[in-house]
Amino acid sequence: MVLGGEGADGTGYEPSGRDAAMDRTLAALYGGAGPGAVGEGGGREGGLGGSAPRMARWLGDIRTYFPTSVVQVMQRDAIDRLGLSALLLEPEMLEAVEADVHLVGTLLSLHQAMPETTRTTARAVVRTVVDRLERRLASRTRATVTGALDRSARTSRPRHRDIDWDRTVRANLRNYLPEYRTVVPERLVGHGRAAHGVKKDIVLCVDQSGSMASSVVHASVFGAVLASMRSVSTRLVVFDTSVVDLTEQLDDPVDVLFGTRLGGGTDINRALAYCQSRITRPAETVVVLISDLYEGGIRDEMLGRVAAMKKSGVQFVALLALSDEGAPAYDREHAAALAALGAPAFACTPDLFPEVMAAAIEKRPLPVPEGPAAR
């Protein structure tokens, strides 16, 4: 792109061999004609008619010449800039693409229009991304949340059989009496009686409007991971202007994702009303609202519900996004209003999410990242 294309554009350098092939591949996307307009011999042709075979070859070319991270960017540009989403309804196209979170979001927005022949391939693509995310996030999430649950369940007045002797000794080392070679335990550390039952109720309330696609993907994975833990009860609710409870599908995040309907409006108040109606142990409940806060419902009622939940003892977390895509667009007025209620709204990466959940479970300040979205 820097050196130019046909005629070297005055640079004095005409690409050849692999450089020329890379140049043609880039020009197909960024030269104005589009991937579907690359002819058999590499020349440019107008229009996108009959472009699927050429598009499949182009997808293969970019995977040959560029690393995965660049391939994903180029695919995203091809889908977003050139309006090629419809091509993803063809199985041979899906088999050629590099699967990533953005592609999953696109497929979910299209899945209602998918022909039956494409659905199996689409599910396989989504499964590839979900499995990759689970491998990356599951172990750390379980370890972090389990540790937080254990710490939150400790008590300084345990029954004898509930005493954690290792932690009790460490907490009282300054009381060691060398002449008796013993530690005098001034403070006992142990677990409460409910240590082996369900310790926390977690409600993930996820905005499924089109702009939240990556957040929906990550939330479904985290929901499945949390649901696999016996010590927490997890509920997953997705919403636009309607509310859908997908808790029964949490054993498979792919089923969860295909149960969503990306796009449409947003009624946060209605979603929070549903979540609020399902809370039975407010002091042991964490509600995580994942939304850009562009409310189409009744704003004052939404804020009133948040205030009521917090007053009852619910730990309320507002995430403007749950993704790696950088600072999101969001309603700053609503974010400020939540912050005034003691519920800071901030964007959260998937890697930070386990720490956010641990802080909420332990009822300590949330690890709000610095930046314009940390409000």
DRENMI-947333 format. One record per residue (C-alpha): residue number from 1; x, y, z; residue in one letter. Coordinates in Angstrom, 3 decimals. Last residue first. Layout:
// residues N
i->NUM&c1->X&c2->Y&c3->Z&aa->A
...
//
This chain:
// residues 375
i->375&c1->-17.015&c2->6.664&c3->35.582&aa->R
i->374&c1->-14.189&c2->4.718&c3->34.032&aa->A
i->373&c1->-15.020&c2->5.075&c3->30.330&aa->A
i->372&c1->-12.524&c2->7.907&c3->29.777&aa->P
i->371&c1->-9.645&c2->5.877&c3->31.239&aa->G
i->370&c1->-8.409&c2->4.227&c3->34.398&aa->E
i->369&c1->-9.648&c2->0.762&c3->35.188&aa->P
i->368&c1->-12.219&c2->0.207&c3->37.977&aa->V
i->367&c1->-11.032&c2->-2.608&c3->40.250&aa->P
i->366&c1->-14.299&c2->-2.703&c3->42.256&aa->L
i->365&c1->-14.215&c2->-1.621&c3->45.874&aa->P
i->364&c1->-14.891&c2->-4.492&c3->48.338&aa->R
i->363&c1->-18.037&c2->-6.525&c3->48.814&aa->K
i->362&c1->-16.172&c2->-9.862&c3->48.724&aa->E
i->361&c1->-18.429&c2->-11.128&c3->45.923&aa->I
i->360&c1->-18.176&c2->-7.809&c3->44.080&aa->A
i->359&c1->-14.366&c2->-7.803&c3->44.338&aa->A
i->358&c1->-14.156&c2->-11.389&c3->43.067&aa->A
i->357&c1->-16.502&c2->-10.583&c3->40.168&aa->M
i->356&c1->-14.369&c2->-7.624&c3->39.100&aa->V
i->355&c1->-11.232&c2->-9.749&c3->39.376&aa->E
i->354&c1->-12.793&c2->-12.434&c3->37.151&aa->P
i->353&c1->-13.790&c2->-9.736&c3->34.610&aa->F
i->352&c1->-10.315&c2->-8.266&c3->34.144&aa->L
i->351&c1->-9.210&c2->-10.764&c3->31.469&aa->D
i->350&c1->-12.520&c2->-10.372&c3->29.610&aa->P
i->349&c1->-11.892&c2->-6.623&c3->29.352&aa->T
i->348&c1->-14.164&c2->-4.267&c3->31.271&aa->C
i->347&c1->-15.651&c2->-0.914&c3->30.323&aa->A
i->346&c1->-16.850&c2->1.144&c3->33.251&aa->F
i->345&c1->-19.996&c2->2.134&c3->35.144&aa->A
i->344&c1->-19.569&c2->2.989&c3->38.833&aa->P
i->343&c1->-22.493&c2->1.868&c3->41.018&aa->A
i->342&c1->-22.540&c2->4.079&c3->44.113&aa->G
i->341&c1->-25.803&c2->5.813&c3->43.231&aa->L
i->340&c1->-23.876&c2->8.826&c3->41.886&aa->A
i->339&c1->-21.946&c2->6.399&c3->39.678&aa->A
i->338&c1->-25.244&c2->5.217&c3->38.218&aa->L
i->337&c1->-26.198&c2->8.802&c3->37.339&aa->A
i->336&c1->-22.782&c2->9.410&c3->35.777&aa->A
i->335&c1->-23.179&c2->6.337&c3->33.559&aa->A
i->334&c1->-26.672&c2->7.511&c3->32.608&aa->H
i->333&c1->-25.362&c2->10.894&c3->31.509&aa->E
i->332&c1->-22.398&c2->9.348&c3->29.715&aa->R
i->331&c1->-24.523&c2->7.143&c3->27.470&aa->D
i->330&c1->-21.987&c2->4.794&c3->25.886&aa->Y
i->329&c1->-19.558&c2->4.390&c3->22.980&aa->A
i->328&c1->-16.924&c2->1.823&c3->23.871&aa->P
i->327&c1->-13.221&c2->2.285&c3->24.721&aa->A
i->326&c1->-11.195&c2->-0.622&c3->23.369&aa->G
i->325&c1->-12.307&c2->-3.771&c3->21.530&aa->E
i->324&c1->-11.173&c2->-6.351&c3->24.070&aa->D
i->323&c1->-14.703&c2->-7.060&c3->25.286&aa->S
i->322&c1->-17.187&c2->-6.834&c3->28.138&aa->L
i->321&c1->-18.712&c2->-3.407&c3->27.537&aa->A
i->320&c1->-20.292&c2->-0.589&c3->29.540&aa->L
i->319&c1->-20.159&c2->-2.774&c3->32.638&aa->L
i->318&c1->-22.438&c2->-1.882&c3->35.555&aa->A
i->317&c1->-21.979&c2->-3.872&c3->38.794&aa->V
i->316&c1->-24.598&c2->-4.006&c3->41.559&aa->F
i->315&c1->-23.933&c2->-5.803&c3->44.865&aa->Q
i->314&c1->-27.430&c2->-6.357&c3->46.278&aa->V
i->313&c1->-27.942&c2->-5.328&c3->49.921&aa->G
i->312&c1->-31.557&c2->-4.119&c3->49.860&aa->S
i->311&c1->-30.396&c2->-0.519&c3->49.377&aa->K
i->310&c1->-28.389&c2->-1.566&c3->46.321&aa->K
i->309&c1->-31.438&c2->-3.174&c3->44.752&aa->M
i->308&c1->-33.609&c2->-0.149&c3->45.486&aa->A
i->307&c1->-31.060&c2->2.274&c3->43.995&aa->A
i->306&c1->-30.737&c2->0.167&c3->40.842&aa->V
i->305&c1->-34.512&c2->-0.022&c3->40.546&aa->R
i->304&c1->-34.854&c2->3.734&c3->40.942&aa->G
i->303&c1->-32.255&c2->4.316&c3->38.236&aa->L
i->302&c1->-34.283&c2->2.247&c3->35.788&aa->M
i->301&c1->-37.537&c2->3.875&c3->36.923&aa->E
i->300&c1->-36.063&c2->7.320&c3->36.272&aa->D
i->299&c1->-34.907&c2->6.298&c3->32.785&aa->R
i->298&c1->-38.135&c2->4.758&c3->31.508&aa->I
i->297&c1->-37.289&c2->2.676&c3->28.466&aa->G
i->296&c1->-35.082&c2->3.408&c3->25.467&aa->G
i->295&c1->-31.910&c2->3.467&c3->27.521&aa->E
i->294&c1->-28.548&c2->3.894&c3->25.814&aa->Y
i->293&c1->-26.726&c2->2.395&c3->28.807&aa->L
i->292&c1->-23.884&c2->0.778&c3->26.804&aa->D
i->291&c1->-24.927&c2->-2.418&c3->28.548&aa->S
i->290&c1->-23.649&c2->-5.265&c3->30.715&aa->I
i->289&c1->-25.573&c2->-5.196&c3->34.018&aa->L
i->288&c1->-23.991&c2->-7.487&c3->36.599&aa->V
i->287&c1->-26.196&c2->-8.267&c3->39.607&aa->V
i->286&c1->-24.435&c2->-9.866&c3->42.591&aa->V
i->285&c1->-26.660&c2->-11.486&c3->45.235&aa->T
i->284&c1->-25.907&c2->-12.650&c3->48.783&aa->E
i->283&c1->-27.421&c2->-9.658&c3->50.613&aa->A
i->282&c1->-30.333&c2->-9.697&c3->48.166&aa->P
i->281&c1->-31.299&c2->-13.319&c3->48.812&aa->R
i->280&c1->-34.520&c2->-13.935&c3->46.826&aa->T
i->279&c1->-33.797&c2->-11.975&c3->43.646&aa->I
i->278&c1->-35.942&c2->-13.107&c3->40.694&aa->R
i->277&c1->-38.221&c2->-10.043&c3->40.633&aa->S
i->276&c1->-35.184&c2->-7.754&c3->40.525&aa->Q
i->275&c1->-33.945&c2->-9.499&c3->37.373&aa->C
i->274&c1->-37.294&c2->-8.936&c3->35.638&aa->Y
i->273&c1->-37.433&c2->-5.280&c3->36.684&aa->A
i->272&c1->-33.813&c2->-4.894&c3->35.576&aa->L
i->271&c1->-34.744&c2->-6.069&c3->32.079&aa->A
i->270&c1->-37.746&c2->-3.719&c3->31.873&aa->R
i->269&c1->-35.644&c2->-0.755&c3->32.995&aa->N
i->268&c1->-32.896&c2->-1.597&c3->30.512&aa->I
i->267&c1->-35.242&c2->-1.322&c3->27.542&aa->D
i->266&c1->-33.050&c2->-1.248&c3->24.433&aa->T
i->265&c1->-33.964&c2->-1.309&c3->20.760&aa->G
i->264&c1->-33.292&c2->-3.837&c3->18.034&aa->G
i->263&c1->-30.185&c2->-5.789&c3->17.141&aa->G
i->262&c1->-28.764&c2->-9.145&c3->18.165&aa->L
i->261&c1->-31.291&c2->-11.860&c3->18.868&aa->R
i->260&c1->-29.951&c2->-14.322&c3->21.408&aa->T
i->259&c1->-30.801&c2->-18.023&c3->21.604&aa->G
i->258&c1->-28.027&c2->-18.852&c3->19.149&aa->F
i->257&c1->-25.587&c2->-17.423&c3->21.670&aa->L
i->256&c1->-27.010&c2->-19.439&c3->24.553&aa->V
i->255&c1->-26.911&c2->-22.643&c3->22.534&aa->D
i->254&c1->-23.235&c2->-21.922&c3->21.837&aa->V
i->253&c1->-22.702&c2->-21.227&c3->25.549&aa->P
i->252&c1->-23.724&c2->-24.810&c3->26.402&aa->D
i->251&c1->-24.606&c2->-25.663&c3->30.027&aa->D
i->250&c1->-26.131&c2->-22.196&c3->30.279&aa->L
i->249&c1->-29.224&c2->-23.164&c3->28.302&aa->Q
i->248&c1->-31.664&c2->-23.191&c3->31.233&aa->E
i->247&c1->-30.470&c2->-19.737&c3->32.280&aa->T
i->246&c1->-31.456&c2->-18.151&c3->28.963&aa->L
i->245&c1->-34.070&c2->-15.750&c3->30.391&aa->D
i->244&c1->-35.328&c2->-13.517&c3->27.574&aa->V
i->243&c1->-36.449&c2->-9.907&c3->28.015&aa->V
i->242&c1->-38.023&c2->-7.697&c3->25.355&aa->S
i->241&c1->-37.022&c2->-4.222&c3->24.166&aa->T
i->240&c1->-33.456&c2->-5.534&c3->23.897&aa->D
i->239&c1->-32.674&c2->-8.113&c3->26.546&aa->F
i->238&c1->-30.562&c2->-11.003&c3->27.698&aa->V
i->237&c1->-30.856&c2->-12.671&c3->31.112&aa->V
i->236&c1->-28.326&c2->-15.186&c3->32.429&aa->L
i->235&c1->-28.826&c2->-16.620&c3->35.931&aa->R
i->234&c1->-26.033&c2->-18.186&c3->37.979&aa->T
i->233&c1->-26.259&c2->-19.926&c3->41.345&aa->S
i->232&c1->-22.818&c2->-20.068&c3->42.921&aa->V
i->231&c1->-21.003&c2->-22.707&c3->44.991&aa->S
i->230&c1->-21.742&c2->-25.490&c3->42.517&aa->R
i->229&c1->-19.577&c2->-23.945&c3->39.785&aa->M
i->228&c1->-20.515&c2->-24.961&c3->36.215&aa->S
i->227&c1->-22.929&c2->-22.019&c3->36.006&aa->A
i->226&c1->-19.983&c2->-19.659&c3->36.472&aa->L
i->225&c1->-18.215&c2->-21.093&c3->33.417&aa->V
i->224&c1->-21.398&c2->-21.062&c3->31.320&aa->A
i->223&c1->-22.117&c2->-17.443&c3->32.247&aa->G
i->222&c1->-18.530&c2->-16.471&c3->31.506&aa->F
i->221&c1->-18.847&c2->-17.925&c3->28.003&aa->V
i->220&c1->-22.237&c2->-16.304&c3->27.389&aa->S
i->219&c1->-20.920&c2->-12.968&c3->28.675&aa->A
i->218&c1->-17.989&c2->-13.101&c3->26.243&aa->H
i->217&c1->-20.241&c2->-13.549&c3->23.210&aa->V
i->216&c1->-22.794&c2->-10.977&c3->24.393&aa->V
i->215&c1->-20.020&c2->-8.441&c3->24.990&aa->S
i->214&c1->-18.727&c2->-8.946&c3->21.452&aa->S
i->213&c1->-22.196&c2->-8.250&c3->20.020&aa->A
i->212&c1->-23.006&c2->-5.174&c3->22.146&aa->M
i->211&c1->-23.486&c2->-2.686&c3->19.291&aa->S
i->210&c1->-26.331&c2->-4.753&c3->17.842&aa->G
i->209&c1->-28.539&c2->-4.607&c3->20.935&aa->S
i->208&c1->-28.231&c2->-7.710&c3->23.091&aa->Q
i->207&c1->-27.881&c2->-5.937&c3->26.465&aa->D
i->206&c1->-26.856&c2->-8.508&c3->29.063&aa->V
i->205&c1->-28.146&c2->-9.007&c3->32.611&aa->C
i->204&c1->-25.829&c2->-11.484&c3->34.346&aa->L
i->203&c1->-27.342&c2->-12.449&c3->37.699&aa->V
i->202&c1->-25.101&c2->-14.103&c3->40.298&aa->I
i->201&c1->-26.465&c2->-15.726&c3->43.455&aa->D
i->200&c1->-23.783&c2->-16.395&c3->46.057&aa->K
i->199&c1->-22.868&c2->-19.036&c3->48.645&aa->K
i->198&c1->-24.659&c2->-22.101&c3->47.335&aa->V
i->197&c1->-23.814&c2->-24.773&c3->49.896&aa->G
i->196&c1->-20.515&c2->-26.103&c3->51.274&aa->H
i->195&c1->-19.525&c2->-23.020&c3->53.275&aa->A
i->194&c1->-23.011&c2->-22.500&c3->54.667&aa->A
i->193&c1->-21.914&c2->-23.088&c3->58.265&aa->R
i->192&c1->-19.357&c2->-20.290&c3->58.115&aa->G
i->191&c1->-15.700&c2->-20.919&c3->57.518&aa->H
i->190&c1->-12.769&c2->-20.477&c3->59.853&aa->G
i->189&c1->-10.215&c2->-18.126&c3->61.335&aa->V
i->188&c1->-9.729&c2->-17.914&c3->65.083&aa->L
i->187&c1->-8.160&c2->-14.827&c3->66.610&aa->R
i->186&c1->-6.163&c2->-14.752&c3->69.867&aa->E
i->185&c1->-4.600&c2->-18.080&c3->68.972&aa->P
i->184&c1->-1.658&c2->-18.657&c3->71.374&aa->V
i->183&c1->1.052&c2->-20.258&c3->69.277&aa->V
i->182&c1->3.246&c2->-22.972&c3->70.748&aa->T
i->181&c1->6.832&c2->-23.834&c3->71.514&aa->R
i->180&c1->6.190&c2->-23.413&c3->75.250&aa->Y
i->179&c1->9.307&c2->-21.316&c3->75.911&aa->E
i->178&c1->9.077&c2->-19.932&c3->72.358&aa->P
i->177&c1->5.583&c2->-18.434&c3->72.835&aa->L
i->176&c1->4.239&c2->-17.511&c3->69.385&aa->Y
i->175&c1->1.685&c2->-14.696&c3->69.512&aa->N
i->174&c1->3.140&c2->-12.942&c3->66.476&aa->R
i->173&c1->2.305&c2->-16.089&c3->64.519&aa->L
i->172&c1->-1.422&c2->-15.574&c3->65.117&aa->N
i->171&c1->-2.845&c2->-15.121&c3->61.596&aa->A
i->170&c1->-0.575&c2->-17.854&c3->60.216&aa->R
i->169&c1->-1.792&c2->-20.296&c3->62.887&aa->V
i->168&c1->-5.461&c2->-19.490&c3->62.181&aa->T
i->167&c1->-4.911&c2->-19.792&c3->58.429&aa->R
i->166&c1->-3.535&c2->-23.319&c3->58.798&aa->D
i->165&c1->-6.096&c2->-24.248&c3->61.451&aa->W
i->164&c1->-9.190&c2->-23.381&c3->59.406&aa->D
i->163&c1->-11.759&c2->-23.774&c3->62.185&aa->I
i->162&c1->-15.133&c2->-25.216&c3->61.065&aa->D
i->161&c1->-15.096&c2->-28.217&c3->63.447&aa->R
i->160&c1->-14.576&c2->-25.945&c3->66.440&aa->H
i->159&c1->-17.377&c2->-23.557&c3->65.476&aa->R
i->158&c1->-16.129&c2->-20.404&c3->63.862&aa->P
i->157&c1->-16.008&c2->-16.969&c3->65.486&aa->R
i->156&c1->-13.698&c2->-14.931&c3->63.212&aa->S
i->155&c1->-15.652&c2->-15.974&c3->60.126&aa->T
i->154&c1->-14.606&c2->-16.823&c3->56.606&aa->R
i->153&c1->-17.291&c2->-17.074&c3->53.909&aa->A
i->152&c1->-16.143&c2->-14.020&c3->51.967&aa->S
i->151&c1->-12.624&c2->-15.452&c3->51.757&aa->R
i->150&c1->-13.826&c2->-18.779&c3->50.402&aa->D
i->149&c1->-16.120&c2->-17.114&c3->47.876&aa->L
i->148&c1->-13.294&c2->-14.849&c3->46.711&aa->A
i->147&c1->-10.979&c2->-17.808&c3->46.248&aa->G
i->146&c1->-13.646&c2->-19.684&c3->44.285&aa->T
i->145&c1->-14.190&c2->-16.635&c3->42.067&aa->V
i->144&c1->-10.486&c2->-16.310&c3->41.261&aa->T
i->143&c1->-9.882&c2->-20.027&c3->40.670&aa->A
i->142&c1->-13.022&c2->-20.515&c3->38.556&aa->R
i->141&c1->-12.332&c2->-17.424&c3->36.469&aa->T
i->140&c1->-8.672&c2->-18.299&c3->35.979&aa->R
i->139&c1->-9.503&c2->-21.801&c3->34.787&aa->S
i->138&c1->-12.298&c2->-20.693&c3->32.432&aa->A
i->137&c1->-10.752&c2->-17.750&c3->30.588&aa->L
i->136&c1->-8.362&c2->-18.859&c3->27.853&aa->R
i->135&c1->-9.656&c2->-22.380&c3->27.306&aa->R
i->134&c1->-13.208&c2->-21.042&c3->27.407&aa->E
i->133&c1->-12.393&c2->-18.354&c3->24.848&aa->L
i->132&c1->-10.951&c2->-20.901&c3->22.402&aa->R
i->131&c1->-13.947&c2->-23.179&c3->22.872&aa->D
i->130&c1->-16.294&c2->-20.260&c3->22.172&aa->V
i->129&c1->-14.412&c2->-19.287&c3->18.994&aa->V
i->128&c1->-14.435&c2->-22.814&c3->17.552&aa->T
i->127&c1->-18.069&c2->-23.364&c3->18.598&aa->R
i->126&c1->-19.121&c2->-20.223&c3->16.708&aa->V
i->125&c1->-17.511&c2->-21.560&c3->13.528&aa->V
i->124&c1->-19.107&c2->-24.985&c3->14.028&aa->A
i->123&c1->-22.488&c2->-23.361&c3->14.658&aa->R
i->122&c1->-22.154&c2->-21.458&c3->11.382&aa->A
i->121&c1->-21.294&c2->-24.643&c3->9.498&aa->T
i->120&c1->-24.393&c2->-26.381&c3->10.862&aa->T
i->119&c1->-26.578&c2->-23.361&c3->10.114&aa->R
i->118&c1->-25.460&c2->-22.957&c3->6.489&aa->T
i->117&c1->-27.531&c2->-25.689&c3->4.826&aa->T
i->116&c1->-30.594&c2->-24.593&c3->6.801&aa->E
i->115&c1->-30.551&c2->-21.203&c3->5.119&aa->P
i->114&c1->-29.486&c2->-18.358&c3->7.396&aa->M
i->113&c1->-31.851&c2->-15.397&c3->7.802&aa->A
i->112&c1->-32.364&c2->-15.773&c3->11.550&aa->Q
i->111&c1->-28.621&c2->-16.416&c3->11.880&aa->H
i->110&c1->-27.565&c2->-13.050&c3->10.474&aa->L
i->109&c1->-26.989&c2->-11.031&c3->13.664&aa->S
i->108&c1->-25.474&c2->-14.116&c3->15.271&aa->L
i->107&c1->-23.147&c2->-14.566&c3->12.309&aa->L
i->106&c1->-21.901&c2->-10.980&c3->12.579&aa->T
i->105&c1->-21.252&c2->-11.332&c3->16.299&aa->G
i->104&c1->-19.390&c2->-14.588&c3->15.684&aa->V
i->103&c1->-17.255&c2->-12.818&c3->13.069&aa->L
i->102&c1->-16.322&c2->-10.143&c3->15.600&aa->H
i->101&c1->-15.375&c2->-12.781&c3->18.157&aa->V
i->100&c1->-12.996&c2->-14.560&c3->15.782&aa->D
i->99&c1->-13.054&c2->-17.328&c3->13.164&aa->A
i->98&c1->-10.726&c2->-16.963&c3->10.164&aa->E
i->97&c1->-12.922&c2->-17.366&c3->7.082&aa->V
i->96&c1->-12.791&c2->-20.120&c3->4.456&aa->A
i->95&c1->-15.320&c2->-22.579&c3->5.933&aa->E
i->94&c1->-17.804&c2->-19.756&c3->6.338&aa->L
i->93&c1->-17.553&c2->-18.928&c3->2.632&aa->M
i->92&c1->-18.151&c2->-22.528&c3->1.577&aa->E
i->91&c1->-21.254&c2->-22.656&c3->3.804&aa->P
i->90&c1->-22.945&c2->-19.615&c3->2.167&aa->E
i->89&c1->-24.789&c2->-17.233&c3->4.495&aa->L
i->88&c1->-21.492&c2->-15.449&c3->5.087&aa->L
i->87&c1->-21.855&c2->-13.931&c3->1.620&aa->L
i->86&c1->-24.731&c2->-11.826&c3->2.923&aa->A
i->85&c1->-22.362&c2->-9.995&c3->5.251&aa->S
i->84&c1->-20.429&c2->-8.550&c3->2.286&aa->L
i->83&c1->-21.412&c2->-4.936&c3->2.847&aa->G
i->82&c1->-18.115&c2->-3.554&c3->1.566&aa->L
i->81&c1->-16.971&c2->-1.582&c3->4.576&aa->R
i->80&c1->-18.198&c2->-3.805&c3->7.435&aa->D
i->79&c1->-17.653&c2->-7.304&c3->6.034&aa->I
i->78&c1->-14.445&c2->-6.576&c3->4.128&aa->A
i->77&c1->-13.108&c2->-4.443&c3->6.982&aa->D
i->76&c1->-13.749&c2->-7.211&c3->9.493&aa->R
i->75&c1->-12.066&c2->-9.740&c3->7.224&aa->Q
i->74&c1->-9.062&c2->-7.421&c3->6.915&aa->M
i->73&c1->-8.831&c2->-7.002&c3->10.692&aa->V
i->72&c1->-9.093&c2->-10.768&c3->11.274&aa->Q
i->71&c1->-6.415&c2->-11.463&c3->8.666&aa->V
i->70&c1->-4.090&c2->-8.957&c3->10.355&aa->V
i->69&c1->-4.290&c2->-10.800&c3->13.707&aa->S
i->68&c1->-3.953&c2->-14.161&c3->11.945&aa->T
i->67&c1->-0.668&c2->-13.261&c3->10.205&aa->P
i->66&c1->-0.692&c2->-12.213&c3->6.519&aa->F
i->65&c1->0.212&c2->-13.713&c3->3.137&aa->Y
i->64&c1->-1.436&c2->-17.139&c3->3.094&aa->T
i->63&c1->-4.440&c2->-16.210&c3->5.256&aa->R
i->62&c1->-4.985&c2->-13.197&c3->2.986&aa->I
i->61&c1->-4.920&c2->-15.467&c3->-0.046&aa->D
i->60&c1->-7.472&c2->-17.962&c3->1.308&aa->G
i->59&c1->-9.949&c2->-15.200&c3->1.973&aa->L
i->58&c1->-9.311&c2->-13.914&c3->-1.569&aa->W
i->57&c1->-10.019&c2->-17.384&c3->-2.964&aa->R
i->56&c1->-13.331&c2->-17.484&c3->-1.087&aa->A
i->55&c1->-14.180&c2->-13.998&c3->-2.396&aa->M
i->54&c1->-13.427&c2->-15.182&c3->-5.915&aa->R
i->53&c1->-15.831&c2->-18.095&c3->-5.511&aa->P
i->52&c1->-18.500&c2->-15.861&c3->-3.905&aa->A
i->51&c1->-18.285&c2->-12.999&c3->-6.433&aa->S
i->50&c1->-20.890&c2->-13.997&c3->-8.985&aa->G
i->49&c1->-21.812&c2->-10.328&c3->-9.370&aa->G
i->48&c1->-19.757&c2->-8.071&c3->-7.157&aa->L
i->47&c1->-19.163&c2->-5.243&c3->-9.637&aa->G
i->46&c1->-16.291&c2->-4.109&c3->-11.798&aa->G
i->45&c1->-13.227&c2->-6.144&c3->-12.707&aa->E
i->44&c1->-9.661&c2->-5.664&c3->-11.541&aa->R
i->43&c1->-6.824&c2->-7.840&c3->-12.824&aa->G
i->42&c1->-5.348&c2->-10.684&c3->-10.743&aa->G
i->41&c1->-5.459&c2->-13.256&c3->-13.476&aa->G
i->40&c1->-8.736&c2->-14.824&c3->-12.427&aa->E
i->39&c1->-10.312&c2->-11.461&c3->-11.737&aa->G
i->38&c1->-10.521&c2->-9.579&c3->-8.457&aa->V
i->37&c1->-13.876&c2->-7.824&c3->-8.161&aa->A
i->36&c1->-15.311&c2->-9.905&c3->-5.339&aa->G
i->35&c1->-12.622&c2->-8.636&c3->-3.043&aa->P
i->34&c1->-13.786&c2->-5.032&c3->-3.474&aa->G
i->33&c1->-13.258&c2->-2.493&c3->-6.239&aa->A
i->32&c1->-12.141&c2->0.483&c3->-4.160&aa->G
i->31&c1->-8.438&c2->-0.200&c3->-3.753&aa->G
i->30&c1->-8.708&c2->-1.137&c3->-0.064&aa->Y
i->29&c1->-10.096&c2->-4.657&c3->-0.333&aa->L
i->28&c1->-8.875&c2->-5.887&c3->-3.723&aa->A
i->27&c1->-5.894&c2->-3.555&c3->-3.396&aa->A
i->26&c1->-4.675&c2->-5.492&c3->-0.348&aa->L
i->25&c1->-4.783&c2->-8.836&c3->-2.151&aa->T
i->24&c1->-3.235&c2->-7.358&c3->-5.294&aa->R
i->23&c1->-0.380&c2->-5.869&c3->-3.229&aa->D
i->22&c1->0.187&c2->-9.172&c3->-1.421&aa->M
i->21&c1->0.453&c2->-10.934&c3->-4.790&aa->A
i->20&c1->2.867&c2->-8.273&c3->-6.075&aa->A
i->19&c1->5.040&c2->-8.634&c3->-2.974&aa->D
i->18&c1->5.046&c2->-12.443&c3->-3.374&aa->R
i->17&c1->6.371&c2->-12.181&c3->-6.940&aa->G
i->16&c1->6.837&c2->-8.618&c3->-8.137&aa->S
i->15&c1->6.246&c2->-5.120&c3->-6.830&aa->P
i->14&c1->7.117&c2->-2.219&c3->-9.229&aa->E
i->13&c1->9.314&c2->0.390&c3->-7.600&aa->Y
i->12&c1->10.051&c2->3.834&c3->-9.029&aa->G
i->11&c1->7.710&c2->5.480&c3->-6.574&aa->T
i->10&c1->5.740&c2->7.373&c3->-9.218&aa->G
i->9&c1->2.543&c2->5.366&c3->-8.806&aa->D
i->8&c1->4.457&c2->2.082&c3->-9.262&aa->A
i->7&c1->2.799&c2->1.793&c3->-12.668&aa->G
i->6&c1->0.036&c2->-0.269&c3->-11.125&aa->E
i->5&c1->0.134&c2->-0.365&c3->-7.347&aa->G
i->4&c1->1.624&c2->1.828&c3->-4.640&aa->G
i->3&c1->4.717&c2->1.593&c3->-2.495&aa->L
i->2&c1->2.887&c2->2.353&c3->0.749&aa->V
i->1&c1->0.000&c2->0.000&c3->0.000&aa->M
//
